[in-house]
Amino acid sequence: MMFAVCAGTWTGLGLMTGASAKFGTALLGVAPAIYAITGLGTLRLSAPRAWEPILSPVVGGITGLITAATGVFVVPAVPHLQAIGLEKEELVQALGLSFTVSTLALAVNVGVEGGLQVSMGRASIVPLASDCMGMWIGQSILQNMLPNAFRRWFFLSLLLLGLYLAACSAI
C-alpha cells in the first residue's frame, strides 16, 4: 500500500497545479464528505484480511492520486485501514506510517514543481501555532464530551466542510 501511495502521488504530479487543478478542489471537498457520510452512518466497512494483498495496492494508488490532486491523504486509506480490522495499536501505527509516507511523497511532488522553498518556513509559523492552539482547545473539549457525541460532531463538521469546499469549487 505504501509503495502504491508513492507511485500514485508521483503519477499525479501536476494535478494540484496544472490545468485540472480546479477538479482537485472539488475532490478536496468530496473526499472528506464521503468519509464523513460513512462515519455518520451505521455502515461499517469490512474487508477480509485475505483480500488485503489485492485491495491495499489499489487503495494506495487511489490515495496517492487524491494526495497529488488535493494534498489530503485520508481517503480511501483511512477507511481501508479501519476495514481490515487492525487492532487499536496496529491501526495507529499504520495510520502514522501512511501519513508519513504520503507527506514525503507529496513533498517530492512539491519539490519537483519548485514549490518547496526554505523561505516559506517563517510564513508557516503562525498557521502552525494556530493549529496547535486549536488542537489544545479540541482536546479540552474532548475531555468533557462523550465519545459518541464527539464522533457525531466530528463527522458532521467534516461533512459540512467537505460540502462547502465542493460547492466553492463549482463557483
N, C-alpha and C positions, 0 to 999 in steps of 0.2 A: 504494500500500500504506500509506503513512504517513497519508494523509487518512483511509483506511478504519480504521486503528488508532484515530485520534482519534474518528471517528464511532462506532465500536463501543464504545469506552471511555465516551464520553458517553451513548450509548444505554443502557449498562448501569449508569447512576447508581443507586445504592441497592442493587445486588446484593451488595455487601460488607457492608452494614449492615442491610438490610431483612429481612423475614420469611424470605426464602430464603437467608440468609447461610450456613446450615449446609451447603448444597449447594456453596457456594464453597470451603469447607474440603475437602470430598471432591474437588472439581475440582483444588484445590491439590495434592492427593496424586496424583490420576490423571494430570494433565498431565505432570509430570516423569517419572512411571513409564513412560508411553508413550514419551516421548523417550528414556529410558534403554534400553528394550527395543529400540528401533530402533538405538540406538548400540551395544548389545551384540551385536546380530545381524549377520549378513553382508549383510542387505538394505541397499542404498544407494539412497535415493530419488533420482530424476532427473526433471526436468521440462524439456521443450524451451523454449528462450528465446521461441519464438513464442507459447507459452501464457502467458507472464508477464503480459501486459496483462489477461488474464481471471482467472488464479489469484491474482495479487497483491492485488487489492481484496477478494477473498473471504477469503484468508488474513489480511489486515489486519483485516477486520471481526471474524473469529472471535478473533484475537489480542486485539483491543480488548475484546470481551465477557469473555474469560477474564481480562484485566487488570482490568477493572472488578469482577469477582467475587472475584479472589484477590490482586491486586497483582503477579502474576507475568506477565511478558510474553515468555516464551521460546517457548512452544508456541502455535501452529504456525509462528511467524515464523522461528525459527532453522532448523528443518529445511527450510522452504521456501527460505530464502536459500541454504542449502547445496545444495539440489536443483537450483537453476537454474544452477549451475556457475560461480559467481563465482570469480575468481582470489583468492589469499590477501589481497592488499591491498584489493581491492574488497569482499570479504566482511567484513573488519574494519571498513571504513568503513560498510558497510550495517548491520552489527550495532550499531555505535556510534550511528548515526543512528536506527535503530529503537528502541534502548533509551532514547535521549534523548527522542524524540517520545512514546514510551509513558509515560515518567516524567512529562513535562509534562502530558500528557492526564490521567493519574491524579491529579496534583496539583490540576488543575481540579476533578475529582470530589470529592476530599477537602476542598478549599476550599469548594465549594458545600454540602457536608454539614456544614460547620462544624468539621471535624476538623483543620484546618491552623492551628496556633497557635504563635507565636514562642516562647512559654514552654516548649514541648516540646523545643526545641533543646538545652537543657542536659542533659536526660534522655537525649538521643541520643548524647552524647559517649562514654560508657563502652561502649555496644554498638559504636559506630563504631571505637573504639580496639581492642576485641577482634577485630573483623572485620579490621582492618589487621594485627594480630598473627597471626591465622590465615592471611592471605594470605602474610605473610612466611614463616611456617613451611611453608606449602604450596609456595612457590617453592623453599625449601631442599630439601624432599623431592623436588620435581620434577627438580631438577638431577642427582640421583643415581638417577633412575628412567628405565627405557626408555620411549619414547613409547607403545608398545602396552600395557605394564603400567599406565602411568598412565591411559590411556584406559579400560581394562577396570575398574580400581578406581574411577575417576570415575563411570562409568555404573552400576556395581554399587551404589555408595554412593547415587547419585541414585535408583535403583530402590528400595532399601530405605527411604530417606527418604520417597519418594512413597507406598509401600505403608503405611508407618507412619501418615502423615497421613490417608490414605484410611480406614484402619481406625479411627483415633481419631474421625473424623467420624461413623462409624457407631454409636459408643457413645453 
